[in-house]
Amino acid sequence: MRIAHLLHHACQKEDKRFVRDLYRQLLNREPSEDEIRTHVGALRSGVSRTDLMIRFILSEEAKDVYFSQPPDDAPTAANKLKRIVTLKSEQLVHELYVELLCRDPDPEGYEAHVNSLRQGTHPLNVVQSFMTSREWSELMRANRNSIARKILFHLLSKL
């Protein structure tokens, strides 16, 4: 499954289950009840689900997970990100398009992200820029059939 699909699935759940899934998907661990309460409170005070995902991805704990911990075979967004963030700029950007937007890159966007990485932008900040795009927002709001069709269309276009 693509990262977008994994996180879209989490977004369809009520707040407590959504937060629990974020810990599982983005940090490869179970949350404490205090952590769940804290993040559910943030959601209820107006923090968007995408903003919460980005907070997780940019956290020091996530950086440790993605850059310091050895990869494992669990099918989580964290394990996919571990693999992607270690790629060279060109492949990293291509994989982010496929995993987060479920499509191949457009030339202008691809070049802009590659140049940003070459100029020193942290890979997780590039992930953030994908997740703050209108396209990402539309994917997260889509019904599960729409996102599945988009992934399938992308896969079929490769045949």
Number of C-alpha atoms within 10 A of each C-alpha: 12 19 23 22 21 18 22 19 15 20 20 15 13 10 19 15 14 20 26 21 23 26 20 16 23 24 23 19 12 15 16 11 10 9 14 19 15 12 19 20 14 14 17 10 9 9 13 12 20 17 15 17 19 19 13 17 23 15 13 11 12 22 16 12 20 24 14 10 12 10 15 12 7 11 14 22 22 24 22 22 25 22 15 20 21 13 13 12 19 15 14 21 27 18 22 24 19 18 22 20 25 25 18 17 16 10 8 8 12 18 14 12 22 19 14 16 19 13 9 8 13 13 20 18 15 19 21 18 13 19 20 14 11 10 12 19 14 12 19 22 13 14 13 15 9 12 20 16 12 16 21 12 13 15 13 9 10 7 5
